[in-house]
Amino acid sequence: MMSYSEVATLLARIQLVDGRRVDEEVIREWHLYIGHLSYGVADEALTLHRSESPRWIYPADIISAAERIVAAVADPRDAFGNALGADVRALAAQRRLEVRGLLAIGAGS
């Protein structure tokens, strides 16, 4: 779980790019939505979103990217065993988190 100050740090990174207003009210609101994530995952989710989209980022974008990172698998298959394309960016984020000891997905990924 992210602390209030970690959410503030994440929002400071966001503000550097889009110039949004960040105050106590904004931090508190974002904390309600994304406070359940770890800072490492949220930070990677921000990086993932920014690598794919130039648009304004919202809490739902952080959550969606975080879910992609956690769910990423190296060799995804459909229900019939057919190979699917890997989510390369999410998988790279997942591996960076694992190397930093911030995410343990398991041997099956």
RARA-V450706 format. One record per residue. N is the residue number from 1. RES is the residue in one small letter. PHI is phi in degrees with one decimal (NA if undefined). OMEGA is omega in radians with two decimals (999 if undefined). Layout:
BEGIN
N/RES/PHI/OMEGA
N/RES/PHI/OMEGA
END
This chain:
BEGIN
1/m/NA/3.13
2/m/-83.0/3.03
3/s/-79.3/3.09
4/y/-58.5/-3.12
5/s/-68.3/3.07
6/e/-69.0/3.06
7/v/-64.1/3.09
8/a/-60.8/3.11
9/t/-64.2/3.12
10/l/-62.7/3.13
11/l/-65.4/3.07
12/a/-64.0/3.07
13/r/-63.2/3.14
14/i/-62.8/-3.10
15/q/-61.5/3.14
16/l/-57.9/-3.09
17/v/-90.8/-3.02
18/d/-104.7/3.04
19/g/69.9/-3.12
20/r/-65.7/3.06
21/r/-75.8/3.08
22/v/-126.3/3.08
23/d/-134.5/-3.09
24/e/-57.3/-3.13
25/e/-64.4/3.13
26/v/-65.4/3.13
27/i/-60.8/-3.14
28/r/-60.7/-3.13
29/e/-65.3/3.10
30/w/-62.4/3.13
31/h/-60.7/3.09
32/l/-60.2/-3.06
33/y/-86.3/-3.01
34/i/-117.0/-3.11
35/g/-61.7/3.14
36/h/-74.7/3.13
37/l/-83.2/2.98
38/s/-78.9/3.14
39/y/-61.3/-3.12
40/g/-57.9/3.13
41/v/-66.1/3.14
42/a/-63.3/3.12
43/d/-64.4/3.08
44/e/-65.6/3.12
45/a/-63.8/3.07
46/l/-61.8/3.12
47/t/-61.1/3.13
48/l/-61.6/3.14
49/h/-59.8/-3.10
50/r/-65.5/3.14
51/s/-75.1/-3.07
52/e/-117.4/-3.02
53/s/-142.4/3.08
54/p/-88.3/-3.03
55/r/-79.8/3.09
56/w/-53.1/-3.10
57/i/-100.0/-3.14
58/y/-121.6/3.10
59/p/-53.7/3.14
60/a/-61.3/3.10
61/d/-67.2/3.10
62/i/-64.6/-3.13
63/i/-63.0/-3.14
64/s/-61.3/3.13
65/a/-65.9/3.10
66/a/-62.0/3.11
67/e/-63.5/3.09
68/r/-62.6/-3.12
69/i/-62.6/-3.11
70/v/-67.4/-3.08
71/a/-85.8/-3.06
72/a/-60.8/3.06
73/v/-129.9/-3.05
74/a/-69.5/-3.06
75/d/-133.8/-3.08
76/p/-67.2/3.14
77/r/-131.2/3.04
78/d/-84.2/-3.08
79/a/-61.9/-3.12
80/f/-101.0/3.12
81/g/87.8/3.12
82/n/-75.7/3.14
83/a/-67.4/3.05
84/l/-114.7/3.11
85/g/-70.4/3.11
86/a/-73.8/3.04
87/d/-82.5/-2.96
88/v/-59.3/-3.12
89/r/-66.6/3.13
90/a/-66.8/3.12
91/l/-65.3/3.09
92/a/-63.6/3.10
93/a/-63.2/3.12
94/q/-60.1/-3.13
95/r/-66.0/3.08
96/r/-62.6/3.11
97/l/-65.2/3.12
98/e/-63.6/3.13
99/v/-62.5/3.12
100/r/-79.5/3.13
101/g/73.1/-3.08
102/l/-102.0/3.14
103/l/-153.8/3.09
104/a/-122.3/-3.10
105/i/-86.0/3.14
106/g/117.3/-3.06
107/a/-70.8/-3.09
108/g/-79.4/-3.10
109/s/-94.8/999
END
